Amino acid sequence: MDIGVPKERKDREYRVGLTPSSTRMLCEVGHEVFVETEAGVGAGFSDRDYLDVGAKIVPSAEMAWDRELIVKVKEPLPAEYELLKDKQLLFTYLHLAAERSLTEQLIASGTLAIAYETVELPNGRLPLLTPMSIIAGRLSVQFGARFLERQQGGRGVLLGGIPGVSPGQVTILGGGVVGAEAARIAVGMGAKVQILDINVDRLAELEILFGSRVELLYSSSAQIERVVPEADLLIGAVLVLGRRAPQLVSRHLVSQMKPGSVLIDVSVDQGGCMETLHPTSHTEPVYLDEGVVHYGVPNMPGAVPWTATQALNNATLPYVLQLANAGVGALKQNSALAKGVNVQEHQIIHPAVQESFPDLVS
């Protein structure tokens, strides 16, 4: 099969769909991989690295996209819509519940769109979302600590405090992979940490993991209203598979937070869980609203592309191989991969995306 690897177009998105190592494995079993020139440079991979493992370097996005299978990292942007083709396989992160225009374009194009984030194992695990969730969770505290600095517009709080001065308060909404990883880093920095979640079984698992180092609270409107105003760093880590994130923090509640406190919403690519937060970019990551610093970069792991690209490829390569070997037939062979299908044959397939856009369902 011909496989295309376009250069990512999202602001400062330096990850790449396939590493040279993954490319080598595909070439060794007879597939041809066409990599847009300099697609891997931001992640530390030169065109020569790809040529040495058997790939072909093409000079334009159009030539990379003109293939049977496209392997990317982030969703196609408007400038790439015209490159979508009928019957083409697209394998990437999509987050369609918050992307109506892209959903419409995928339906019109006839592209078979498989989203990394909705590939689901029989036990409910999301194997292709997990590695980026780990990275985003850890980065959320790293970035939060940075933007709490006074020079960055924050309160001037050192999360770990020092002897004689209280540490900062980190409050995390959601105890899944993102929330647990954020807590891991925050605890390591010496912050006071709270996690709120509606799943009491998950809270019990987190107690085994963190013991008394993290305050574990059942998430309710009243509880959120109580803890948010006291947070120095508030992290949104809510995930509802394939659906828009529920809005948990109102503008009124944000207005009660301390001036210079920081909001980071990792669920922003699914619509976000905070009323005042909208998507930002790595170029302009923050803005001030209600006196609070807001960070809403939807591709956070793009800040560490060397690590993130390899972590993503470790998870995606087995699925890419299946798609390359069997094409559409891979969906019958692998039920987890089949659950990743969002759009096929001009129709929305995934139930959560159907619920988001009922008027687009025929």
C-alpha positions as CSV (number, residue, x, y, z in Angstrom):
1,M,0.0,0.0,0.0
2,D,1.1,3.6,-0.6
3,I,1.2,5.5,2.7
4,G,1.5,9.3,3.0
5,V,3.0,11.2,5.9
6,P,2.2,14.9,5.5
7,K,3.9,17.6,7.5
8,E,1.7,18.8,10.3
9,R,0.2,22.3,9.7
10,K,-1.2,23.1,13.2
11,D,0.6,26.0,15.0
12,R,4.0,24.8,16.2
13,E,3.0,21.1,15.9
14,Y,6.3,19.4,15.5
15,R,5.2,15.8,15.9
16,V,5.1,13.5,12.8
17,G,2.8,10.6,11.9
18,L,5.6,8.0,11.4
19,T,9.1,7.8,12.8
20,P,11.9,6.4,10.6
21,S,11.8,3.3,12.7
22,S,8.1,2.8,12.0
23,T,8.7,3.6,8.4
24,R,11.4,1.0,8.1
25,M,9.0,-1.7,9.4
26,L,6.4,-0.8,6.8
27,C,9.0,-0.7,4.0
28,E,10.4,-4.1,5.0
29,V,7.0,-5.8,4.5
30,G,6.6,-4.2,1.0
31,H,4.7,-1.0,1.6
32,E,5.8,2.4,0.1
33,V,6.0,5.4,2.4
34,F,5.9,8.9,1.0
35,V,7.1,11.5,3.5
36,E,6.6,15.3,2.9
37,T,10.0,17.0,3.0
38,E,11.0,18.1,6.5
39,A,7.9,16.5,8.1
40,G,10.0,15.0,10.8
41,V,12.6,17.8,11.4
42,G,10.8,19.2,14.4
43,A,10.8,15.8,16.1
44,G,14.5,15.3,15.4
45,F,14.2,13.2,12.2
46,S,15.8,14.5,8.9
47,D,14.8,13.6,5.4
48,R,18.0,11.5,5.2
49,D,16.8,9.5,8.2
50,Y,13.7,8.5,6.2
51,L,15.5,7.9,2.9
52,D,17.9,5.6,4.7
53,V,15.1,3.3,5.8
54,G,13.4,3.1,2.4
55,A,11.0,6.0,2.3
56,K,10.5,8.4,-0.5
57,I,10.7,12.1,0.2
58,V,8.1,14.2,-1.7
59,P,8.3,18.0,-2.0
60,S,4.7,19.0,-1.3
61,A,1.7,18.3,0.9
62,E,-0.3,17.4,-2.2
63,M,2.1,14.6,-3.1
64,A,2.1,13.2,0.4
65,W,-1.8,13.3,0.6
66,D,-2.2,11.6,-2.8
67,R,-2.0,8.1,-1.2
68,E,-4.2,5.3,-0.1
69,L,-3.5,5.6,3.6
70,I,-2.7,8.9,5.4
71,V,-1.0,8.7,8.8
72,K,-1.0,12.0,10.7
73,V,-1.0,13.3,14.2
74,K,-3.6,16.1,14.3
75,E,-6.8,16.7,12.4
76,P,-6.7,18.2,8.9
77,L,-7.0,22.0,8.9
78,P,-9.1,23.9,6.5
79,A,-6.2,24.4,4.1
80,E,-6.0,20.6,3.8
81,Y,-9.7,19.9,3.3
82,E,-9.4,19.9,-0.5
83,L,-6.7,17.1,-0.2
84,L,-9.2,14.6,1.3
85,K,-10.2,11.9,-1.2
86,D,-12.9,9.4,-1.7
87,K,-12.1,5.9,-0.3
88,Q,-8.9,7.2,1.2
89,L,-8.0,5.9,4.7
90,L,-7.2,8.7,7.2
91,F,-5.6,7.7,10.6
92,T,-5.1,10.5,13.0
93,Y,-6.5,12.4,16.0
94,L,-9.8,14.0,15.0
95,H,-11.9,15.0,18.1
96,L,-14.9,15.6,15.8
97,A,-17.4,16.4,18.5
98,A,-15.9,19.9,18.7
99,E,-15.2,20.2,14.9
100,R,-18.4,20.5,12.9
101,S,-16.7,21.9,9.7
102,L,-14.2,19.1,9.6
103,T,-17.0,16.6,10.2
104,E,-18.9,18.0,7.2
105,Q,-15.8,17.9,5.0
106,L,-15.1,14.3,5.9
107,I,-18.7,13.3,5.1
108,A,-18.5,15.2,1.7
109,S,-15.1,13.7,0.8
110,G,-16.0,10.1,1.2
111,T,-12.8,9.6,3.3
112,L,-12.7,6.7,5.7
113,A,-11.7,8.6,8.9
114,I,-10.4,6.6,11.9
115,A,-9.7,8.6,15.0
116,Y,-6.9,7.6,17.3
117,E,-8.9,8.8,20.3
118,T,-11.8,6.4,19.8
119,V,-9.9,3.2,19.1
120,E,-11.2,1.2,22.0
121,L,-10.1,-2.2,23.4
122,P,-12.8,-4.7,24.7
123,N,-11.9,-3.7,28.3
124,G,-12.6,0.0,27.6
125,R,-9.0,1.1,27.4
126,L,-8.1,3.7,24.8
127,P,-4.6,2.6,23.7
128,L,-3.9,5.4,21.2
129,L,-5.1,8.2,23.5
130,T,-3.3,7.0,26.6
131,P,0.3,8.0,25.6
132,M,-0.7,11.5,24.7
133,S,-2.9,11.8,27.8
134,I,0.1,10.8,30.0
135,I,2.2,13.5,28.4
136,A,-0.6,16.2,28.5
137,G,-1.3,15.4,32.1
138,R,2.4,15.8,33.1
139,L,2.8,19.0,31.0
140,S,-0.3,20.6,32.5
141,V,1.5,21.0,35.8
142,Q,4.7,21.9,34.2
143,F,3.0,24.7,32.2
144,G,0.8,25.6,35.2
145,A,3.9,26.2,37.3
146,R,5.4,28.3,34.6
147,F,2.3,30.6,34.2
148,L,1.9,31.0,37.9
149,E,5.2,33.0,37.7
150,R,4.6,36.7,38.2
151,Q,6.5,37.5,35.0
152,Q,4.1,35.3,33.1
153,G,1.0,37.0,34.5
154,G,0.4,34.6,37.4
155,R,0.1,35.0,41.2
156,G,3.8,34.5,41.8
157,V,3.2,31.2,43.6
158,L,5.8,28.4,43.9
159,L,3.8,25.2,43.7
160,G,6.1,23.4,46.2
161,G,6.3,26.3,48.6
162,I,9.3,26.3,51.0
163,P,9.6,25.7,54.8
164,G,7.5,28.4,56.4
165,V,5.4,29.2,53.3
166,S,2.4,27.1,52.2
167,P,2.7,25.3,48.9
168,G,0.3,26.0,46.0
169,Q,-3.1,24.3,45.7
170,V,-3.6,22.2,42.5
171,T,-7.2,21.1,41.9
172,I,-7.8,18.6,39.1
173,L,-11.2,17.9,37.6
174,G,-11.2,14.3,36.4
175,G,-9.3,11.3,37.7
176,G,-8.5,9.5,34.5
177,V,-5.1,9.2,32.9
178,V,-4.6,12.9,32.5
179,G,-5.7,13.7,36.0
180,A,-3.6,10.9,37.6
181,E,-0.5,12.0,35.7
182,A,-1.1,15.7,36.6
183,A,-1.4,14.7,40.2
184,R,1.8,12.6,40.0
185,I,3.8,15.6,38.9
186,A,2.1,18.0,41.3
187,V,2.8,15.7,44.2
188,G,6.4,15.4,43.1
189,M,6.7,19.2,43.1
190,G,5.3,19.3,46.7
191,A,2.0,21.0,45.9
192,K,-1.3,20.4,47.8
193,V,-3.3,18.3,45.4
194,Q,-7.1,17.5,45.0
195,I,-8.7,15.2,42.4
196,L,-12.4,15.3,41.8
197,D,-14.2,12.5,40.0
198,I,-17.7,11.1,39.7
199,N,-16.5,7.5,39.7
200,V,-16.1,6.2,43.2
201,D,-14.3,3.1,42.0
202,R,-11.7,5.2,40.3
203,L,-11.3,7.3,43.4
204,A,-10.5,4.1,45.3
205,E,-7.9,3.2,42.7
206,L,-6.3,6.6,43.1
207,E,-6.2,6.1,46.8
208,I,-4.1,3.0,46.3
209,L,-1.9,5.0,44.0
210,F,-1.4,8.1,46.0
211,G,-2.5,7.3,49.6
212,S,-2.9,10.4,51.7
213,R,-0.8,12.6,49.4
214,V,-3.8,13.6,47.4
215,E,-7.2,14.6,48.6
216,L,-9.8,12.6,46.7
217,L,-13.3,14.1,46.4
218,Y,-16.5,13.0,44.8
219,S,-17.3,15.5,42.0
220,S,-20.6,17.4,42.3
221,S,-21.7,20.9,41.5
222,A,-21.5,21.9,45.2
223,Q,-18.1,20.4,45.6
224,I,-16.7,22.1,42.5
225,E,-18.1,25.4,43.7
226,R,-16.4,24.9,47.0
227,V,-12.9,24.0,45.8
228,V,-12.4,26.0,42.6
229,P,-12.1,29.5,44.3
230,E,-9.2,28.1,46.5
231,A,-7.2,26.7,43.6
232,D,-3.9,28.3,42.5
233,L,-3.8,25.9,39.5
234,L,-7.1,24.4,38.2
235,I,-6.7,21.6,35.6
236,G,-9.6,20.3,33.5
237,A,-9.0,16.6,32.8
238,V,-12.5,15.5,31.9
239,L,-13.0,12.8,29.2
240,V,-16.3,11.5,27.8
241,L,-15.4,9.2,24.9
242,G,-16.1,10.8,21.6
243,R,-18.3,13.5,23.0
244,R,-18.0,17.1,24.0
245,A,-16.7,17.6,27.5
246,P,-19.3,18.6,30.0
247,Q,-19.1,22.2,31.2
248,L,-18.2,22.1,34.9
249,V,-16.8,25.6,35.7
250,S,-19.0,28.6,35.0
251,R,-17.8,32.2,34.4
252,H,-19.3,33.2,37.7
253,L,-17.1,30.6,39.4
254,V,-14.0,31.7,37.6
255,S,-14.7,35.2,38.7
256,Q,-14.4,34.0,42.3
257,M,-10.9,32.7,41.8
258,K,-7.8,34.5,43.1
259,P,-6.3,37.1,40.6
260,G,-3.4,35.5,38.8
261,S,-4.5,31.9,39.4
262,V,-4.2,29.6,36.4
263,L,-6.7,27.5,34.4
264,I,-5.5,24.7,32.1
265,D,-8.1,22.7,30.3
266,V,-6.7,19.5,28.7
267,S,-10.2,18.7,27.4
268,V,-10.2,21.8,25.2
269,D,-9.9,19.7,22.1
270,Q,-13.3,18.1,23.0
271,G,-14.9,21.5,23.6
272,G,-13.5,22.2,27.1
273,C,-15.1,22.0,30.5
274,M,-14.7,25.6,31.5
275,E,-17.0,28.4,30.2
276,T,-14.3,31.1,30.0
277,L,-11.7,29.0,28.2
278,H,-11.3,28.8,24.5
279,P,-8.5,27.2,22.3
280,T,-5.2,29.0,22.2
281,S,-1.9,28.0,20.5
282,H,1.7,27.4,21.3
283,T,2.5,30.8,19.8
284,E,0.0,32.6,22.0
285,P,-0.8,30.0,24.8
286,V,-2.5,32.2,27.4
287,Y,-4.9,35.1,27.9
288,L,-6.4,36.8,30.9
289,D,-10.2,36.6,31.7
290,E,-11.8,37.5,35.0
291,G,-8.3,38.2,36.3
292,V,-7.3,34.5,35.8
293,V,-4.7,33.2,33.4
294,H,-6.2,30.8,30.8
295,Y,-4.2,28.2,28.9
296,G,-6.1,26.2,26.2
297,V,-3.5,24.8,23.8
298,P,-5.3,21.7,22.2
299,N,-2.1,20.0,21.1
300,M,0.0,20.2,24.3
301,P,2.2,17.2,23.5
302,G,3.4,19.0,20.5
303,A,5.7,20.9,22.9
304,V,7.8,17.8,23.4
305,P,7.7,16.3,19.9
306,W,10.8,14.0,20.3
307,T,9.2,12.2,23.2
308,A,5.6,12.4,22.0
309,T,6.2,11.2,18.4
310,Q,8.0,8.1,19.6
311,A,5.4,7.4,22.3
312,L,2.6,7.8,19.8
313,N,4.3,5.5,17.3
314,N,4.8,2.8,19.9
315,A,1.0,2.6,20.2
316,T,-0.1,3.3,16.6
317,L,2.3,1.2,14.6
318,P,0.5,-2.2,15.0
319,Y,-2.7,-0.6,13.8
320,V,-0.9,1.1,10.9
321,L,0.5,-2.2,9.8
322,Q,-2.9,-3.8,9.9
323,L,-4.4,-1.1,7.8
324,A,-1.5,-1.2,5.3
325,N,-1.7,-5.0,5.0
326,A,-5.5,-5.4,4.8
327,G,-6.9,-2.0,4.0
328,V,-10.6,-1.7,5.0
329,G,-10.5,-5.4,5.8
330,A,-8.5,-4.6,8.9
331,L,-11.7,-3.2,10.5
332,K,-13.2,-6.8,10.4
333,Q,-10.0,-8.2,11.8
334,N,-9.6,-5.8,14.7
335,S,-12.7,-4.8,16.7
336,A,-10.8,-2.1,18.5
337,L,-9.8,-0.5,15.3
338,A,-13.4,-0.7,14.0
339,K,-14.5,1.3,17.0
340,G,-12.1,4.1,15.9
341,V,-14.1,4.7,12.7
342,N,-15.8,8.1,12.9
343,V,-16.8,8.7,9.2
344,Q,-17.2,6.1,6.4
345,E,-18.9,6.2,3.0
346,H,-20.2,9.7,3.5
347,Q,-21.8,8.8,6.8
348,I,-21.0,9.5,10.5
349,I,-20.4,6.1,12.0
350,H,-19.3,6.7,15.6
351,P,-22.4,7.0,18.0
352,A,-20.9,9.8,20.0
353,V,-20.2,11.9,16.9
354,Q,-23.8,11.1,15.7
355,E,-25.1,12.5,19.0
356,S,-23.0,15.6,18.6
357,F,-24.4,16.3,15.1
358,P,-27.8,14.7,14.7
359,D,-28.7,16.9,11.8
360,L,-25.8,15.4,9.8
361,V,-27.0,11.8,10.3
362,S,-29.0,10.5,7.4
